[in-house]
Amino acid sequence: MGSILITNEKDGKQYKLAFNRSAIVRMEKAGFNIQKIEQEPATMITLLVRGAFYMHNPSLSNDEIDAIADQIERGDELIKALVELYGVAMMSLSGSDKKQSKNFKWEKC
């Protein structure tokens, strides 16, 4: 899975954004549904951005994440990159990611 690095140009603080299983579960519990992103963009984009912070920045509150997100330049491009990153994470979770080798196989018996 990939990640995105955000840097605060004033103080140099960096935030790594990525998705893992627990971040995605937390997003879904909050109501995130990627298929509703066009019907409910304000809600779904907010949940997508927050979810991207959860994995590597667990101590940040949603208000802190929202404040950071409001200050990110080229936000529209970031959203596109996060949707892509989310898709890669979902493929990895479902086992559809052909690049990643798996240690366990299954079969019907």
C-alpha positions in Angstrom: 0.0 0.0 0.0 1.1 3.5 -0.7 1.0 6.7 1.3 0.9 10.5 1.0 3.2 12.9 2.9 1.8 16.3 3.9 4.2 18.9 5.2 3.4 22.1 7.0 5.6 24.7 5.3 5.6 27.0 8.4 7.0 24.5 11.0 8.1 21.5 8.9 5.7 19.1 10.7 4.8 16.2 8.5 1.8 13.9 8.4 1.8 10.6 6.6 -1.6 9.6 5.2 -2.5 6.0 4.4 -5.2 3.4 4.9 -5.2 0.1 6.7 -8.0 -2.3 7.9 -8.6 -0.5 11.2 -8.7 2.9 9.5 -11.2 1.7 7.0 -13.4 0.0 9.6 -13.4 3.2 11.6 -14.4 5.2 8.5 -17.2 2.8 7.7 -18.5 3.0 11.3 -18.6 6.8 10.9 -20.7 6.3 7.8 -18.1 6.4 5.0 -19.2 4.8 1.7 -17.1 5.5 -1.4 -20.1 5.0 -3.7 -21.9 8.0 -2.0 -19.0 10.4 -2.7 -20.9 12.1 -5.5 -24.2 12.3 -3.7 -22.8 13.4 -0.4 -19.4 15.0 -1.2 -19.1 17.1 1.9 -19.6 14.2 4.3 -17.8 11.5 2.3 -14.8 13.6 1.5 -14.5 14.7 5.1 -14.6 11.1 6.3 -12.1 10.0 3.5 -9.6 12.7 4.6 -10.0 11.9 8.3 -9.6 8.2 7.6 -6.3 8.8 5.8 -4.9 10.4 8.9 -6.0 7.6 11.3 -3.4 5.1 10.6 -0.2 7.1 11.3 -1.7 10.0 13.3 -4.0 8.4 15.9 -3.6 11.1 18.5 -5.1 13.8 16.2 -8.7 14.7 16.8 -11.2 15.1 14.0 -11.2 18.9 14.6 -7.4 19.0 14.2 -7.6 16.9 11.1 -10.3 19.2 9.6 -8.1 22.3 10.4 -5.1 20.7 8.6 -7.3 19.7 5.7 -8.6 23.2 5.3 -5.1 24.4 4.8 -3.9 21.9 2.2 -3.2 23.4 -1.2 -4.5 21.6 -4.3 -7.1 19.9 -2.2 -9.0 18.6 -5.3 -5.9 16.7 -6.4 -5.4 15.4 -2.9 -8.9 14.0 -2.8 -8.3 12.2 -6.1 -5.0 10.7 -4.7 -6.8 9.6 -1.5 -9.6 7.9 -3.5 -6.9 6.0 -5.5 -5.0 5.1 -2.3 -8.3 3.9 -0.7 -9.0 1.7 -3.7 -5.5 0.2 -3.5 -6.0 -0.5 0.2 -9.4 -2.1 -0.4 -7.9 -4.4 -3.1 -5.2 -5.4 -0.7 -7.8 -6.2 2.0 -9.9 -8.3 -0.3 -6.9 -10.2 -1.7 -7.4 -8.7 -5.2 -4.0 -7.1 -5.2 -1.9 -9.3 -7.5 1.4 -7.5 -6.6 1.3 -8.6 -3.0 2.1 -12.3 -2.3 0.0 -14.0 0.3 1.1 -16.7 2.7 -2.3 -18.4 3.0 -4.3 -20.1 0.4 -7.9 -21.4 0.7 -9.9 -24.1 -1.0 -13.4 -25.6 -0.6 -13.5 -29.1 0.9 
